[in-house]
Amino acid sequence: MADKIPEFEKEILTIIKNKFDPAHSFAYCSNDPNNKFSYYLKEMDKHLYEPMDDISKKAYDDGKGSELKGKNPKICALRSSSALTYNIFGNYNSFEFENNKYYEKLFEFKDLPTLINSNAPANMDVFLKGDNKLIFFEMKMCEWLLNTSSREISISYLKPENYSDSKLADCAINCIKNMANTELYNYDALQMFKHTLGIYNYLRNKKDSTPKEVELINCIWSFKNDSGLSPKSKKRYEDAVEDEKKGFEKFLSCMKQFIDLFTDTLHINLKIRMIFFEDLYKKLKIENETSEHKDFLSRYYF
């Protein structure tokens, strides 16, 4: 059966389901616990803190992930990173993060060109804009844990003529070669590389003032209470957390030349880092946030 899920994934999703819906009162797209759609809600609004405003809905409609489309929209999955992202940032627009204020937020930000004549720009989950700093967020709920298929970069990224200039081409191709020769575990380094490339091109092409600092943050959701896992799955989960940390550090070391290129060419300080969801929310201050919003987000803490 194509929609049957592996046992490890079933255990993870069951833990999430019991936390999100402890009374088992929500309607799901399947009643078979071995079917992935038994972890998809029939009603999208049950998965979101509040209905999307028109701007957010359009952003997700236009995004490459088809989050709101189809018989079983992806955002209805309990493991949906888009739902996680929207539930944090929602219809709010003013934020403070690590003592910096941000007054503009965009979901599914895709004005990030990668290669010349490519119709596949980088697509960021959230973009926050402040006076002198920009933050681009890549949000992951369960992809890092459950999506373990091998990732290969297109050969087009290894052709210098596909980059806008030779300096960028040399830098990008060197970084790709470094990654190819490095143990990255299951970390999605290629996606983060493409994000970095897209951000570089976006900033270089900006007509208005450029920021002094830019951050690319990979936010990873995780949980601490693993009492619902079998001993075998618990070990696998703990190993996955450590591998994700190690993989990111290896990726970061491969990207040093690219980070230096931001400084040398754009005069912008780029910082790439990985944080866990709990740390993000502890540090993120939302203007006019309600106590109800905070209570709703507690479903992601366990």
N, C-alpha and C positions, 0 to 999 in steps of 0.2 A: 504494500500500500504506500503510495507516493507521499502521503501526508503523515505517515507514522514517524514518530520522533524517537531518537535514541534514549536509552534509560537515563543517562546523565542529564541530558537536556530536560527530560520529563521531571526529574527531581528538582532541578533549578526552577523550572516554571511553576511547579506545584508550590514551592516555598513562596514565590512571588504572589501566586494566586491566593494563597491563604492569608498573606499579609494585606493585600489590596482589598480582598473581599472575604473577611473572616466569617461573615454570616452566610456566605454562599448565596447571596440574594440577587446577583447579577445574571443576566441572560448571556449565554455564550454561543458561538457559532457551531459547536459540536458538543455532544455529551460523552464522547469517547475520550478518556484520559490519555490514550495513546495517539490521538490525532492532534496535530498542531493547532487546529482551529478551535479546540476546546480551551485554548488560552487566548482567543480573540473575543472581545466583547461585541455583542450585537449592536449596542448603542455607543457611538463614539463619545457622546457627552458624559457617559458614566466614567470615562477614562481621563477626562479633562477637568481641571479645577473650574473653568468657566468657558463658555462658548467663545470661539475665536472671533475677533473683530474682522472686519472686511479686509484690512491690510494683511493680517496674518494669514487668513484663509487664502488670499490670492498668492501669497508667497509660497505656501505649501502646494497649492494647485499648480503653480508654474515650476515647482522644483522637479528635479530629475527622479526623485524617489517615488512618485505617484502615491504619496502618503494618504490622500483623501479619496482616491479613486478605486473603482472595482467593487465586486461583490463583498469582499472582505478587506477593507482598506487597511494598509499596513499600520496606520496609527492606532488601530483598534487592538493590536497585539499587546498583551501585557508587557512584553519585553521591548516595546517600541521606544527607540531613542528619541524620536520626534515627540512622542507624548511626554517623555521625561523632560525634554528641552522646553516644550511649550508650558508645561506645568510649573517650571521654575520661573521663566521670564514672562510668560503670559502676555496680557495686554498692557503690562507696565512699560514705561519708557525711560524712567530716570533711575539710575543705579549708582551705587558706590562700591568699589571693589579695591581692597588694599590701598585705601586712602586716595584713590583717584575717582573722579566723578565722570559719569557717562550719561549723555542726554539723548542719544539716538540708538535705537536697536532695530536690527533687521534680521528676520529669519530667512534661511535658505539663500544666503547671499552668494551670488554666482557671477559677479562682475570681476572674475579672476582668471584672465586668459593664461593658458599654459603654453602651447606651441603655436608657431605661425600657422595660420589657416586651419587651426583645430576648432572643431565645433563641440569640444568637450572641456569647458572651463572647470576649474576647481569649484566646488560647491561647499560653502561653510554653513554649519548649522545655525550659528548665531554670530552676528557682528555688532560690537558695541563701539560707539564713537564718543571720544571725549575731546577736550581742547587740544591736548598735546600727546594723546595716546589713543591707539586703536587696539582692540582685542578681537581676535578671531577664535571662535570655539569650535572644536570638533568633539561632539558629544557621543559617548558610547555607553549603551546600557549592557547588552549581553553579547554584542558582536565579538568583542575581544575574547569572550569566554566560550562561545558556542560556534562561531564561524572559524573553522580551522582549515579550510581549503587553501591550497597553495596559491600564492599571488605572484604573478609575473608582469613585469612592466613591458609596455609596447616597445617594439624595436625602434619606433619613431623617436623615442626619447634619447636614443643613442646616436642620432644623426645630427651633427652640428648645424647643418643647413636649416633645421627646423626651429632653431632658436633665433632670437632677434639680433644677437650680436655674438661675436666669437668669445668674448670674456664670459658672458653668461653661459654659453655652450660648454666651454671648458670646465667651468665650475660645476654645472649641473651633471655633466657626464662623469666627472671625477667622483662626485658624491654617489651616483648610481653604482659605479664600479666598486666603491668602498663598501656599499651596502651588500653588493653581490658576494663580496669576500668576507662578510661578517656574519656571525651567528646572531640572528635577530629574534630567535624563538618564534612566537606567533604574532609579534608586534606588527601592526599594519604600517610599516615604514614607508611603503610606496605611496600610500594615500597622503601621509604627512609630507612627503617630499613634494608631491604635486601641489598640495596646499601652499607650501613655501614658495614654489615657483610662481603660482598664481598670485600670491600676495606681492611678490617682487615686481611682477609685470604691472599689477594694478597700481602700486605706488609710483613706479617709474612713469606711468602714463597719466598720473593725476595732474589736472590742470590747476587746481587750487593748491593751497598750502599743504605740505606734507607734515606728518607728525614727527616728533622727536623719538618716540618709542612705539614699538609694535610688539604685541605678544601673540603667539600662536599657542593656544592651550588645548591639549587633549585631555578632556575630562572623562574619567572612567568611573562608572557606577560599580559598587561592590557591596557586600554585606558581611557582617561580623557573626551573626547568629546562624551558624550552619548546623543546628541540631536536627534539621529535617533531612540531612544528607546521610547516605550510607557511608561506612568507613572508607570504602574505595572512592566514592565521589568526593568525600571531604578532602582526601589526600589530593585528588585531581584538582579540586578547586584551589586549595592552598598553593599547589605547585604553579597553577595558572597565574595567580596573583603575583608570585615572585618572578615568573618568567616575563610577565608584562612589564614589570619594573626594570628587569635586566635588559629586555629588548629595547625599551625606550632609551636607556642610557647608552646602549650600543648605537642606536640610531642617531642620537644626539652627537656622539663622537664622529660619526660619518658626515655630519652636516656642518662641521666647523668652517669649512671653506665658504659655504653658502652664507652662513651668519656673518662672516667677515666681509662678504661681497655687499651685503646691506650697508655695513658701516663705511666701506671704502667708496662705493659708487653712489649710494643714495643718502649717505650721512644719517642713517637711521639705525638706532639700536634695536635689533631683533632679539627677542627672547623666545625660545621654544621650551615648553615644559609640559609635564603630565601631572595632573592632580586628580584626586579621588573626589567623587561627588560630595561626600560629606564635608570635605574641606572647602569645596567651592561654596556650598550653601552657608557654611559658618562665616565665611568672609564676605559674602555678597549681601549688601544692604539695599533693600528695595524701597524706594520712596512711596509712602502711603500703603505699604503692605499691610494687609489685614491679618488678624489672628487666625481667621478661618483659612487663609492661604497657607500659613505656617502649619496648621493642623493637618491640612490636606497633604502637604509634602512629607509628613512624618511616615507615610506609607512606604517611602523609599529608604527609611532608616530601620535597620534591624540587624 
